[in-house]
Amino acid sequence: MNIKKFTWKRIQRFHSATRARSYLTERYKKLNIEDSSEKAYDNCYSFIYYLEQGEAFYEQASKTPISIRPILLYYGLIHLIKACLLSIDPYYPHTTTVLAHGVSTRKRKKKDYQFFNDEVKVQKNGLCTHFSERMFHVKHLEGDKFKMGELLDLVVELEESFFFFKGKSNMIQLPKGNDHSYLLPNELLDSYHMDEHRMKEYLNFKCKKEIQWGEDAEGRITINQSVGNTPPFRYHVEKGSLWLPSKIHDLTCLPDLLIHYLILYNLSMISRYETEWWMELIKTTPNDDYPFIRDFLDITEVKGPFLTESYLRHTNDSIIVHD
């Protein structure tokens, strides 16, 4: 299955004003918003235009050289995020303050700069903090700094890149069990230095969804598949499987959409303002930065729309709109 084509096909179902209006009405009613139908009528075209503009950016990014690809992917993701926000907030944008990027980075890179050690800082106002709070209930990000290496470490589809370049994968796959469940591998217990009881406590504390634990016929611990792509669990779009970080991570609960947003923001800024370093990286590939960045751009081109479609399909954790 071509995940990219399949994802855009599902997003394109919203390109009908009737369909978008019906969808937004149902969303707003579930959120107990007054005059849901009227608000949906007012917002349906903006909702469609955000999705169409986002798709246009992604489509062009797939055809453009890597030198300007981060810019197109970043602005494509911004438009998809705005569509997601409009699906839960009929008044978006309330003020112009939520329209800023909400992130900053050092404009001039230091000597011997390495992308893995670079960092971005979250600002008080802007899209970053706004969508993190409204969509994922992630608060108090203002002033937080995030290193690129730590963020890349949480991109599950980079597991082969980490294994090849770093000698160890950043993720551990959960084998599929029976009856729509996943097994908790011993490799994970060993890596976290935890027994089964402590691991259950840890994951119950970290995961926002209730985990349904069980045992298979051989007495192995199982996790119900309904936990889905809820941090710290990560869904691998290329392999269709669930993974967990291979080590305890300070940022383990960051949602995927925020991770991709922060990395793409920095790459788009580098592409625009650090032209000499950026072009030298692309042309001479002096270190491991280039293959990781290249692989991430390939991944985010698929994962960004996938995460958007998944969010639109599942509102507030549980609502599923059937087509």
ABEGO torsion letter per residue (X at the ends): XBAAAAAAAAAAAAABAAAAAAAAAAAAAAAGBBGAAAAAAAAAAAAAAAAAAAAAAAAAAAABBAAAAAAAAAAAAAAAAAAAAAAABAAOBABAAAABAGBBBBABBBBGBBAAABBBBBBABEAAAAAAAAAAGBBGABGBBBBAAAAAAABAAAAAAAAAAAGBBABBBBBBBBGGBBBBBAAAAAAAGBBAAAAAAAAAAABABBBBBBBBAAGBBBBBAAAEBBOABBBBAAAGBBBBBABBBAAAABBAAAAAAAAAAAAAAAAAABAAAAAAAAAAGABAAAAAAAAAAAAAAAAAAAAAAAAAABBGGABBBBX
